[in-house]
Amino acid sequence: MAPVFYYLIIKPLSLLPLWMLYILSDFLYIVAYKIGRYRISVVSANLRNSFPNHSEKELIEIRQQFYRHFTDLLVESLKIFSISEEEAKARFVVTNPEVLQPFIDTNRSILIVGGHYNNWEMLAVGIDAYIEHQSVAIYHALKNKFLNEKILASRSKFGLKMISRPDVKAFFANTTALTATIFGADQSPSIAKKVYWTHFLNQETAVMFGVEKFAKEKNSPVVFGGIKKVKRGYYEFTFEVLFAEPTLCLHGEITESHVRRLERQILEAPQYWLWTHKRWKRKKTKEERLEEQALAANA
């Protein structure tokens, strides 16, 4: 079924120019938001909990703007399957690649941290043209092998190297290349994962600790990657060095920093974050709360 869906729907749609796909986006907005109410309860709860001081009118306005961006994101993601390298570079511009030059000169790999904000699919096909490091992205494999292979091929066609989550530890242990590894650090960790707890968007939040762990182990500078939507279909990506010497950081300092930076980006334009995601489904276990109380008592 997946090959039929890909060759009869996804691939033909991807060949259309974006101005035509935006007509489809406008239709999908009506279907997803007005009619189907796709994940409306999740989005509404996330917004209400994140912005408790906003009026209902303000929350509805953000929600409407989010769904308009969300359906744009869907059709732009379709376009990625057929986009040319020239168009990808025109639509995704890195504003300050020179920020990475000191790390190139000293032969240091870096970690780029960000979130599911604006269009990360454009990032996948656009970033490698602008940086000298080998760009690397970590992905979660789909259960459908056919679609998984097609998506990997699409994202990596202009130079990005894709690493599955189970292979991340081995990758960092064995690679000798000069790399810029991209982490989407705003996903909800599974209960089995060791996490760092903080407050994010007004809520107790579990954050994956991989960025800080690998930054310290490899002494890799941590760089925040912020994506700005210039206009429909066009994005700018800006580097911001958070820590050039991560081994000097205290426990949790790196994680707190990139969480705060992403939070600030979301607060500036909340409609561009992925509010359909069940970000706060991970709750503290009884053991984690007892551990927290013991640490507080000994402080």
SULLIN-V447928 format. One record per residue. N is the residue number from 0. RES is the residue in three letters. PHI is phi in whole degrees, 0 to 359 (NA if undefined). PSI is psi in radians with two decimals (NA if undefined). OMEGA is omega in degrees with one decimal (none if undefined). Layout:
N	RES	PHI	PSI	OMEGA
N	RES	PHI	PSI	OMEGA
This chain:
0	MET	NA	-0.68	-178.7
1	ALA	299	-0.78	177.5
2	PRO	299	-0.67	178.7
3	VAL	296	-0.81	-180.0
4	PHE	299	-0.70	-178.8
5	TYR	292	-0.89	-173.3
6	TYR	283	-0.43	-178.7
7	LEU	263	-0.38	-176.4
8	ILE	238	-1.06	-173.3
9	ILE	297	-0.93	-175.9
10	LYS	296	-0.83	178.3
11	PRO	299	-0.70	179.1
12	LEU	295	-0.64	-178.8
13	SER	295	-0.37	-179.7
14	LEU	280	-0.23	178.7
15	LEU	286	2.61	174.3
16	PRO	293	2.69	-175.4
17	LEU	298	-0.54	-179.4
18	TRP	297	-0.53	175.8
19	MET	284	-0.66	178.6
20	LEU	294	-0.49	177.8
21	TYR	289	-0.43	171.9
22	ILE	294	-0.73	175.1
23	LEU	297	-0.69	178.9
24	SER	299	-0.74	178.8
25	ASP	298	-0.65	177.0
26	PHE	291	-0.77	180.0
27	LEU	296	-0.56	176.4
28	TYR	300	-0.78	179.0
29	ILE	295	-0.75	-178.5
30	VAL	293	-0.82	-174.5
31	ALA	286	-0.70	-173.4
32	TYR	262	-0.87	-174.5
33	LYS	281	-0.65	-174.1
34	ILE	257	-1.08	-175.0
35	GLY	285	-0.36	-179.2
36	ARG	52	0.84	-174.8
37	TYR	301	2.04	178.5
38	ARG	50	0.56	-176.4
39	ILE	298	-0.61	-179.9
40	SER	291	-0.66	178.4
41	VAL	294	-0.83	-179.7
42	VAL	298	-0.79	-177.6
43	SER	296	-0.74	179.3
44	ALA	294	-0.75	178.8
45	ASN	300	-0.77	-179.5
46	LEU	292	-0.74	-179.0
47	ARG	297	-0.73	-179.5
48	ASN	287	-0.55	-178.6
49	SER	281	-0.52	-176.6
50	PHE	231	1.19	-175.4
51	PRO	294	-0.34	-178.9
52	ASN	267	-0.03	177.7
53	HIS	279	2.58	174.6
54	SER	285	2.85	177.9
55	GLU	299	-0.64	178.3
56	LYS	297	-0.74	179.0
57	GLU	294	-0.70	179.8
58	LEU	294	-0.71	178.5
59	ILE	295	-0.67	178.8
60	GLU	296	-0.78	177.1
61	ILE	298	-0.73	-178.7
62	ARG	298	-0.77	178.7
63	GLN	297	-0.77	179.1
64	GLN	297	-0.65	178.1
65	PHE	298	-0.83	-177.4
66	TYR	295	-0.58	175.3
67	ARG	295	-0.74	176.8
68	HIS	292	-0.69	-177.0
69	PHE	300	-0.78	179.3
70	THR	288	-0.54	171.2
71	ASP	298	-0.75	179.4
72	LEU	300	-0.68	179.3
73	LEU	298	-0.85	-177.3
74	VAL	286	-0.56	175.7
75	GLU	294	-0.60	176.8
76	SER	292	-0.59	173.8
77	LEU	297	-0.74	-177.7
78	LYS	299	-0.52	-178.0
79	ILE	304	-0.52	-176.8
80	PHE	294	-0.38	-179.0
81	SER	231	0.06	-175.0
82	ILE	295	2.50	177.1
83	SER	277	2.82	179.5
84	GLU	296	-0.64	-179.9
85	GLU	295	-0.75	179.9
86	GLU	291	-0.67	178.2
87	ALA	299	-0.74	-179.8
88	LYS	292	-0.57	179.0
89	ALA	287	-0.60	-175.6
90	ARG	271	-0.33	178.3
91	PHE	232	1.89	-174.2
92	VAL	245	2.23	172.2
93	VAL	272	2.09	-171.2
94	THR	281	-0.48	-173.6
95	ASN	219	1.01	-179.5
96	PRO	299	-0.35	-179.5
97	GLU	296	-0.30	178.3
98	VAL	300	-0.49	-177.5
99	LEU	275	-0.14	-174.1
100	GLN	302	-0.73	178.4
101	PRO	301	-0.56	179.9
102	PHE	282	-0.51	174.0
103	ILE	291	-0.77	-178.6
104	ASP	297	-0.54	-179.1
105	THR	257	0.19	175.5
106	ASN	57	0.87	-179.2
107	ARG	245	2.21	172.7
108	SER	287	2.72	-177.8
109	ILE	231	2.86	172.2
110	LEU	245	2.24	177.0
111	ILE	254	2.12	-176.8
112	VAL	244	2.46	178.7
113	GLY	198	-2.69	179.8
114	GLY	214	-3.07	178.4
115	HIS	276	1.33	-173.4
116	TYR	231	2.33	-174.4
117	ASN	59	-2.22	-173.4
118	ASN	239	1.73	179.0
119	TRP	283	-0.30	175.6
120	GLU	288	-0.65	173.7
121	MET	297	-0.63	175.4
122	LEU	302	-0.76	-176.5
123	ALA	301	-0.75	-176.2
124	VAL	269	-0.20	-173.9
125	GLY	255	-0.47	-167.2
126	ILE	289	-0.63	-172.2
127	ASP	296	-0.42	-179.7
128	ALA	290	-0.31	-172.1
129	TYR	254	-0.25	-174.6
130	ILE	237	2.68	179.9
131	GLU	274	-0.47	173.5
132	HIS	298	2.65	169.3
133	GLN	287	2.03	179.4
134	SER	285	2.40	-177.8
135	VAL	226	2.40	176.7
136	ALA	231	2.51	178.8
137	ILE	263	2.33	-177.1
138	TYR	229	2.75	174.8
139	HIS	257	2.05	-174.4
140	ALA	295	2.44	174.5
141	LEU	281	2.68	178.4
142	LYS	291	-0.58	178.7
143	ASN	279	1.93	-173.9
144	LYS	295	-0.63	-178.9
145	PHE	296	-0.92	180.0
146	LEU	295	-0.61	178.2
147	ASN	299	-0.77	179.9
148	GLU	294	-0.67	179.7
149	LYS	293	-0.72	179.4
150	ILE	293	-0.74	177.7
151	LEU	299	-0.76	179.7
152	ALA	296	-0.68	179.5
153	SER	294	-0.81	-177.4
154	ARG	291	-0.57	-172.7
155	SER	262	0.06	-170.5
156	LYS	293	-0.35	-180.0
157	PHE	249	0.34	171.0
158	GLY	124	-0.34	-179.5
159	LEU	295	2.35	176.9
160	LYS	262	2.26	-177.2
161	MET	256	2.30	179.8
162	ILE	236	2.19	178.7
163	SER	286	2.67	-176.3
164	ARG	305	-0.76	179.9
165	PRO	296	-0.33	-177.0
166	ASP	262	0.02	-174.0
167	VAL	297	-0.82	-177.3
168	LYS	300	-0.78	179.3
169	ALA	294	-0.64	178.9
170	PHE	299	-0.86	-179.0
171	PHE	292	-0.52	-179.1
172	ALA	286	-0.52	-170.1
173	ASN	248	-0.33	-174.6
174	THR	287	2.46	175.0
175	THR	243	0.00	-178.2
176	ALA	285	2.80	174.9
177	LEU	276	1.87	-170.0
178	THR	238	2.72	170.4
179	ALA	236	1.76	-173.9
180	THR	266	2.21	-174.3
181	ILE	264	2.21	177.5
182	PHE	244	2.20	167.7
183	GLY	268	1.74	-167.7
184	ALA	266	0.29	-176.8
185	ASP	250	0.24	178.3
186	GLN	278	2.74	179.6
187	SER	277	2.08	-178.3
188	PRO	289	2.62	175.6
189	SER	289	2.85	-177.7
190	ILE	296	-0.40	-177.3
191	ALA	280	-0.26	-175.2
192	LYS	275	2.45	171.3
193	LYS	286	2.25	-172.6
194	VAL	230	2.97	173.6
195	TYR	248	2.29	-178.8
196	TRP	260	2.34	178.4
197	THR	209	-3.05	171.8
198	HIS	252	2.28	-177.3
199	PHE	220	2.16	-177.9
200	LEU	53	0.82	172.5
201	ASN	72	0.27	-176.5
202	GLN	223	2.57	173.9
203	GLU	296	2.16	-167.7
204	THR	224	2.33	173.3
205	ALA	272	2.28	-178.8
206	VAL	238	2.33	176.1
207	MET	297	2.46	-170.5
208	PHE	261	0.10	-173.1
209	GLY	300	-0.71	-178.3
210	VAL	302	-0.89	-179.0
211	GLU	295	-0.73	-178.9
212	LYS	301	-0.92	-176.2
213	PHE	286	-0.54	177.5
214	ALA	299	-0.77	-178.8
215	LYS	286	-0.70	-179.5
216	GLU	297	-0.71	-175.6
217	LYS	258	-0.01	-174.9
218	ASN	51	0.82	-178.5
219	SER	262	2.17	177.0
220	PRO	306	2.53	-179.7
221	VAL	255	2.17	-175.7
222	VAL	236	2.23	175.5
223	PHE	276	2.40	177.3
224	GLY	247	1.92	-179.3
225	GLY	259	2.29	179.7
226	ILE	253	2.19	178.3
227	LYS	248	2.35	175.8
228	LYS	273	1.94	-178.2
229	VAL	284	-0.85	174.1
230	LYS	198	-3.13	-175.9
231	ARG	304	2.04	176.3
232	GLY	87	0.03	-178.3
233	TYR	231	2.31	-174.5
234	TYR	226	2.62	173.4
235	GLU	240	2.42	-178.0
236	PHE	241	2.23	-176.0
237	THR	234	2.29	177.4
238	PHE	276	2.52	173.9
239	GLU	219	1.96	-179.0
240	VAL	289	2.09	177.3
241	LEU	270	-0.79	-179.1
242	PHE	215	2.02	176.9
243	ALA	278	-0.44	-179.2
244	GLU	232	1.37	-173.8
245	PRO	295	-0.44	-179.0
246	THR	292	-0.26	178.7
247	LEU	272	-0.07	-174.6
248	CYS	277	2.59	174.3
249	LEU	286	2.83	178.2
250	HIS	301	2.25	178.2
251	GLY	87	-0.21	-175.6
252	GLU	295	-0.75	-179.6
253	ILE	293	-0.78	-178.7
254	THR	296	-0.81	177.8
255	GLU	302	-0.71	-176.9
256	SER	295	-0.84	-176.7
257	HIS	286	-0.49	174.7
258	VAL	293	-0.79	178.9
259	ARG	297	-0.65	-178.7
260	ARG	291	-0.73	176.5
261	LEU	295	-0.72	179.3
262	GLU	301	-0.75	179.2
263	ARG	298	-0.69	178.6
264	GLN	297	-0.74	-179.8
265	ILE	294	-0.74	-179.2
266	LEU	297	-0.53	-180.0
267	GLU	291	-0.62	179.8
268	ALA	207	1.39	-171.7
269	PRO	295	-0.35	-175.5
270	GLN	293	-0.24	-174.9
271	TYR	262	0.06	176.2
272	TRP	268	2.79	-174.8
273	LEU	275	1.45	-175.6
274	TRP	285	-0.23	177.7
275	THR	285	-0.22	-178.2
276	HIS	283	2.37	177.6
277	LYS	279	1.26	-171.6
278	ARG	296	-0.55	-171.9
279	TRP	252	0.51	179.7
280	LYS	286	-0.41	177.3
281	ARG	280	2.10	178.2
282	LYS	248	2.76	178.5
283	LYS	296	2.36	175.1
284	THR	281	2.90	177.3
285	LYS	300	-0.70	179.7
286	GLU	296	-0.70	179.6
287	GLU	294	-0.65	179.1
288	ARG	290	-0.68	178.0
289	LEU	294	-0.68	177.5
290	GLU	296	-0.70	179.1
291	GLU	296	-0.75	179.5
292	GLN	295	-0.67	179.0
293	ALA	294	-0.70	178.7
294	LEU	294	-0.70	179.4
295	ALA	295	-0.65	-179.4
296	ALA	291	-0.52	-178.6
297	ASN	269	-0.08	-177.4
298	ALA	289	NA	none
